[in-house]
């Protein structure tokens, strides 16, 4: 396989204050992407950095009584220290006060000042601008963007200032057709699809020229043609993506990672999509340079339903979380809890539950049980590999590492982790099914026991490697416990069979000790798993409530949440025992609910993009959905009514704001709606085609 050349960046973070969890969210995602790509064997450059010029920095430094550079040095250092503590391994860290950056900006300016638009006009010209300006955004706001009364910036909740000045302008309007083709043809691929549509909607209104200099700001890079002006912060900041890799002197790294064979990707917050998908490619095209080939705009991490903001004080201290739960647990929760493209609300209880359920119970338990049995039954050494399945049946289904890598590459971290944890669940089930503690009692089955434990050890190694982009430190500990020497192929390759027979295990230590959740009860605590000496009892489950005619079928139980009085009446389908007929022929009076409770449900249209049966279940299907351009996975008990191929391409209705739940070890993010007719599900639908993601009222 030929390695790909892949360049991706975070936004460049503004040093008007110390970093918050929203910055960490994006940076952790980009670090996980870089690690996954390196594990896959690709050539990777991951860039991050700090934006250090502009009016805000002048103001803050003045208020603190320090020089602007000293202030920038301090805050930039805080960013780098936090990235080090969160195990971020970037390939480049650029500061807009670096000399390499200044040289690159000036080279870009020399191209722009002589550039001609497609219709022959000067790409850069002088002009006067008057409008409402937000100093904290360092951007002008239109009447439609501001809140009224008071001309309030919607992002910072502060009044904008009326500003008039003469500046240098970039003639973006002349690049409308070029940018429209770039975006519609996916030569610059914008994801999720909803963000692409958002950019196209802005273009439909007609692109406006924008200012690329400021006369009243002094802290910045001076424009050679008029030193009374400095480059506008967005032009200054955006150019970091090429200045950091040596654009100024056409360095080999620039030629390689910004060349035509490379993927040139920016990962950004959705609020700055216009600058990255219109301003930045317009400037590059005018300068005769390649535009980005891919832009991914992720959703916001919120707290109490509000955007994280240093200005408003709504913040989460990532360092405190990491100290309490561990760095890997924070990384895992940030990327597992929801699809990366969606907005989502942070919950510390949710983090604690994920820690105990996924990391301690599932992964930590698998590692502990597996290595303890190898230590006990194989004298603490990797057993021999016998080229046949123990007991003649397939205990370990094939591990599809390329599926995981594709999901990582599409920034669908939640789906990648769900796939990995599915394999973890299979391995835990295989232990119960094979019962090594019983096999070990029969000396005649030693070879069979060794064959099983070898495969189990390999499964532990492989899932640790595939999870390592998200939980790198824990994955390294697992490889150490397996006794794999540093620098060997077994530490970096997902090829099966690399563990060496007779290799001694390393010291076995707890990976994720369970934590005591005291703030609130765990909503769906998993039952304790069996140890290697205990024969498991058959699982029991409470039967579902009897169905009444017209009940809605849903994919997973969801007793909690603001709309529990409504959701409690939505029947979950499982593989439990069928219910006896009701003892009374008089149906109970339905419980009435207020319109507020119904309004708490976020009903959306979704298109089924893939469907498959869940192994071991007669009723459950795993569905992959497109909800307004955002991928989502749900599990639903409709297999007796629909074949998987019947569902692909069908538009359904889902409840989109439910907490994730597990059915048969498979993650489900929502419920679909259907009626029950003659004991079979009938999906709710529409007479006409409805766009995915449409709100159903």
Buried (B, 14 or more C-beta within 10 A) or exposed (E): EEEBBBBBBBBBBBBBBBBBBBBBBBBBBBBBBBBBBBBBBBBBBBBBBBBBBBBBBBBBBEEEEBEBEEBBBEBBEBBBEBBEBBBBEBBBBBBBBBEBBBBBBBBBBEBBBEBEBEEEEBBBEEEEBEBBBBBBBBBBBEEEBBEEEEBBBEBBEBBBEEBEBBBBBBBBBBBBEBBBEBBEEEBBBBBBBBBBBBBBEBBEEEBEBBBBBBBEBEBBBBBEEBEEBBBBBBBBBBBBBBBBBBBBEEEEBBEBBBEEEBBBBBBBBBBBBBBBBBBBBBBBBBBEBBBBBBBBBBBBBBBEEEBBBBEEEBBBEBBEBBEBBBBBBBBBBBBBBBBBBBBBBBBBEBBBBBBBBBBBBBBBBBBBBBBBBBBBBBEBBBBBBBEEBBBEEEBBEEBEBEBBBBBBBBBBBBBBBBBBBBBBBBBBEBBEEBBBBEBBEEEEBBEBBBBBBBBBBBBBBBBBBBBBBBBBEBBBBBBBBBBBEEEEEBBBBBEBEBBBEEBEBBEBEEBBEBBEBEEEEEBBEBEEBBEBEEEEEEEEEEEBEEBEEEBBBBBBBBEEBEBEBBBBBBBBBBBBEEEEEEEEEEEEEEEEEEEEBEEBBBBBBBBBBBBEBBEEBEBBBBBBBBBBBBBBBBBBBBBEBBEBEEBBEBBBBBBBBBBBBBBBBBBBBBBBBBBBEEEEBBBBEEEEEBEBBBEBE
